[in-house]
Amino acid sequence: MPRHFHVPTFLPLLAAIFSIGLKEFLYQYTIRVARRINSTALRADAWHHRSDAFSSIPAFLGILGARLGLPLLDPLAAILVAVFVIHVGLVIGQGVFSELVESAVDGPTLERIQTVAGSVDGVRHIHDLGTRMLGPSIIVDLHILVDGNISVQQGHEIADRVEHRLKKELPAINRVTVHVDPIGRLT
């Protein structure tokens, strides 16, 4: 029994072209805002727009193929769309999962935190540095070694300077906990 294929009209082709253009515009706008405010959720929404734009391309080709008498292009286009959607889902999911499990910051950021904290006057050494991402914010916990002969007040002031310097130099840092340890104490 021969199969009959329905040949789509010209209107779905126009709709696919319009969808590609509109969704790419929405992607560009949304990704700019996501980068400006450092939002993973908005970045995921931007990629949703991009995936719509990209999935409209094979849809366009499938419709065009059906109109040109090449109906095999339609299922091939559907497979391409499925593969792309799965890929984007995995990429977005990985980023969101990292935020949900409060992952540590990357190596260069960790080194920058060590350098900035270690440059504060009165800090002799840094140890037990821990960081975690909480959404777009960085949470920092660290111990600093200071001269054991200074007062508690002076040690607290050094810790405050470490906190303020870190927040100034790395604006993504939201919270800093500094534990002060004395070294070389004479009693």
C-alpha positions as CSV (number, residue, x, y, z in Angstrom):
1,M,0.0,0.0,0.0
2,P,1.6,3.3,-1.0
3,R,2.1,6.0,1.6
4,H,0.8,9.5,1.0
5,F,2.6,12.4,2.5
6,H,0.9,15.7,3.2
7,V,2.8,18.5,1.6
8,P,2.9,21.5,3.9
9,T,1.9,25.0,2.7
10,F,4.2,27.9,2.4
11,L,3.0,29.4,5.7
12,P,5.0,27.0,8.0
13,L,8.1,28.0,6.1
14,L,7.4,31.6,6.9
15,A,6.6,30.7,10.5
16,A,9.9,28.8,10.9
17,I,11.9,31.8,9.5
18,F,10.1,34.2,11.8
19,S,10.7,31.9,14.8
20,I,14.4,31.6,14.0
21,G,14.8,35.4,13.9
22,L,12.7,36.2,16.9
23,K,14.2,33.5,19.1
24,E,17.7,34.4,18.2
25,F,16.9,38.1,19.1
26,L,15.5,36.9,22.4
27,Y,18.6,34.8,23.1
28,Q,20.9,37.7,22.4
29,Y,19.0,40.1,24.7
30,T,18.5,37.6,27.5
31,I,22.1,36.4,27.5
32,R,23.4,40.0,27.8
33,V,21.2,40.6,30.8
34,A,22.2,37.2,32.3
35,R,25.9,38.1,32.0
36,R,25.3,41.5,33.5
37,I,23.5,40.2,36.6
38,N,25.4,36.9,36.7
39,S,22.2,34.8,36.7
40,T,22.4,31.1,35.9
41,A,18.6,30.9,35.7
42,L,18.4,33.7,33.1
43,R,21.3,32.2,31.2
44,A,19.3,28.9,31.1
45,D,16.3,30.9,29.8
46,A,18.5,32.5,27.1
47,W,19.6,29.0,26.0
48,H,16.0,28.0,25.9
49,H,15.5,30.7,23.3
50,R,18.6,29.6,21.4
51,S,17.5,26.0,21.4
52,D,14.1,27.1,20.0
53,A,15.9,29.1,17.2
54,F,18.2,26.2,16.4
55,S,15.4,23.6,16.4
56,S,13.5,25.8,14.0
57,I,16.3,25.4,11.5
58,P,15.9,21.7,11.0
59,A,12.1,22.2,11.1
60,F,12.5,24.7,8.3
61,L,14.6,22.2,6.3
62,G,12.1,19.4,7.0
63,I,9.2,21.5,5.7
64,L,11.2,22.7,2.7
65,G,12.2,19.1,2.0
66,A,8.6,18.0,2.1
67,R,7.6,20.8,-0.3
68,L,10.5,19.8,-2.7
69,G,9.4,16.2,-2.7
70,L,12.1,14.9,-0.2
71,P,9.9,13.7,2.7
72,L,12.9,11.9,4.3
73,L,14.2,15.3,5.5
74,D,11.3,15.7,7.9
75,P,12.2,12.7,10.2
76,L,15.9,13.6,9.9
77,A,15.1,17.1,11.0
78,A,13.2,15.7,14.0
79,I,16.2,13.6,15.0
80,L,18.5,16.7,14.8
81,V,16.1,18.7,17.0
82,A,16.0,15.9,19.6
83,V,19.8,15.6,19.8
84,F,20.2,19.4,20.1
85,V,17.5,19.7,22.9
86,I,19.2,16.8,24.8
87,H,22.6,18.5,24.5
88,V,21.3,21.9,25.7
89,G,19.4,20.2,28.6
90,L,22.6,18.5,29.7
91,V,24.7,21.6,29.5
92,I,22.1,23.8,31.4
93,G,21.5,21.0,33.9
94,Q,25.1,20.7,34.7
95,G,25.4,24.4,35.5
96,V,22.2,24.4,37.6
97,F,23.3,21.2,39.5
98,S,26.6,22.9,40.3
99,E,24.8,25.7,42.0
100,L,22.4,23.5,43.8
101,V,25.2,21.5,45.4
102,E,27.2,24.6,46.3
103,S,30.3,23.7,44.3
104,A,33.7,25.3,45.0
105,V,35.0,28.2,42.9
106,D,37.4,27.6,40.0
107,G,41.2,27.5,40.5
108,P,42.0,31.1,39.2
109,T,39.3,32.6,41.5
110,L,40.7,30.6,44.5
111,E,44.2,31.9,43.8
112,R,42.9,35.5,43.5
113,I,41.2,35.1,46.9
114,Q,44.4,33.9,48.4
115,T,46.4,36.7,46.9
116,V,44.0,39.5,47.9
117,A,43.6,38.2,51.5
118,G,47.4,37.6,51.8
119,S,48.1,41.2,50.7
120,V,46.3,42.7,53.7
121,D,48.7,44.3,56.1
122,G,49.1,42.2,59.3
123,V,48.2,38.9,57.6
124,R,51.2,36.5,57.9
125,H,49.7,33.5,56.3
126,I,46.4,32.1,55.1
127,H,45.2,28.5,55.7
128,D,42.0,26.4,55.7
129,L,40.6,28.4,52.8
130,G,37.2,27.1,51.7
131,T,34.8,28.6,49.1
132,R,31.5,27.6,47.7
133,M,29.1,29.0,45.1
134,L,25.6,29.9,46.3
135,G,23.8,30.9,43.1
136,P,25.9,33.6,41.6
137,S,27.5,34.5,44.9
138,I,30.7,33.3,46.5
139,I,30.9,32.4,50.2
140,V,34.4,32.4,51.7
141,D,35.7,30.9,54.9
142,L,39.4,31.2,55.8
143,H,41.9,31.3,58.7
144,I,44.5,34.0,58.9
145,L,47.7,33.9,61.0
146,V,48.5,37.2,62.7
147,D,51.2,38.3,65.2
148,G,50.3,36.7,68.5
149,N,51.4,39.8,70.4
150,I,48.7,42.1,69.1
151,S,45.4,42.8,70.9
152,V,42.2,41.0,70.1
153,Q,40.9,44.3,68.8
154,Q,43.8,44.6,66.4
155,G,43.3,41.0,65.2
156,H,39.6,41.8,64.6
157,E,40.5,44.9,62.6
158,I,42.8,42.9,60.4
159,A,40.0,40.3,59.8
160,D,37.7,43.2,58.9
161,R,40.2,44.5,56.4
162,V,40.5,41.1,54.8
163,E,36.7,40.8,54.5
164,H,36.3,44.3,53.0
165,R,39.3,43.9,50.6
166,L,37.9,40.6,49.3
167,K,34.5,42.0,48.7
168,K,35.9,45.1,47.0
169,E,38.3,43.1,44.7
170,L,35.9,40.3,44.0
171,P,32.3,41.7,43.8
172,A,30.8,38.2,43.5
173,I,31.8,37.5,47.1
174,N,28.8,37.8,49.3
175,R,29.9,36.6,52.7
176,V,33.3,36.1,54.3
177,T,34.1,34.4,57.5
178,V,37.6,35.1,58.8
179,H,39.0,33.1,61.8
180,V,42.1,34.8,63.4
181,D,44.9,32.5,64.6
182,P,47.9,33.9,66.6
183,I,51.5,33.0,65.8
184,G,54.6,33.7,67.8
185,R,52.7,34.6,70.9
186,L,54.8,35.7,73.9
187,T,53.0,35.4,77.3
